[in-house]
């Protein structure tokens, strides 16, 4: 599947997930396990909740630099 989580979204998910896990550990609550969900989605760069709405925080493919040298395109 195509990634739908951009860099800023990943940072927010990692920080939020770590805060939730840390709070769960501090308060000795099982709710801290919920923090692993944003960490998982940030790691795989895919949010299933975005899929039905075709929402993406990734930059468009047009902004990505071409990895092939000039003149080396597919024939």
C-alpha positions in Angstrom: 0.0 0.0 0.0 1.1 3.6 -0.6 2.2 5.6 2.3 -0.2 8.4 3.4 1.6 9.9 6.4 4.0 12.8 5.8 7.0 13.9 7.9 5.2 16.4 10.1 2.4 13.9 10.8 5.0 11.2 11.7 6.7 13.5 14.2 3.4 14.4 15.9 2.5 10.7 16.1 5.8 9.6 17.5 5.9 12.4 20.1 2.2 11.8 21.0 2.7 8.0 21.2 5.7 8.4 23.5 3.8 10.8 25.8 0.9 8.3 26.0 3.1 5.3 26.7 5.1 7.4 29.2 1.9 8.5 31.0 0.6 4.9 31.0 3.9 3.7 32.6 4.0 6.6 35.1 0.4 6.0 36.2 0.7 2.2 35.9 -2.3 2.1 33.6 -3.0 -0.3 30.7 -4.1 2.8 28.7 -0.5 3.4 28.0 -0.7 0.6 25.4 -2.9 2.8 23.3 0.3 4.9 22.7 1.7 2.1 20.6 -1.0 2.7 17.9 0.4 6.1 16.8 3.9 4.7 17.0 3.0 1.8 14.8 1.3 4.0 12.2 4.3 6.4 12.2 6.7 3.4 11.7 4.8 2.0 8.7 3.8 5.4 7.3 0.2 4.2 6.8 -2.9 5.3 8.7 -5.9 3.0 8.0 -8.3 5.8 9.1 -7.1 8.0 6.2 -7.8 5.3 3.5 -11.6 5.6 3.2 -11.3 9.4 2.8 -8.4 9.2 0.4 -6.6 11.6 2.7 -2.8 11.9 2.7 -0.3 14.2 4.4 2.5 13.1 2.1 3.9 15.6 -0.5 2.8 14.9 -4.0 5.0 12.6 -6.1 5.7 15.6 -8.4 7.8 17.1 -5.6 10.1 14.1 -5.3 13.4 14.4 -7.1 14.0 12.0 -10.0 16.6 9.4 -9.0 17.7 8.7 -12.6 20.4 10.8 -14.2 19.3 13.0 -17.2 18.9 11.0 -20.4 18.7 7.6 -18.6 14.9 7.3 -18.8 13.0 4.1 -19.8 13.1 3.4 -23.4 
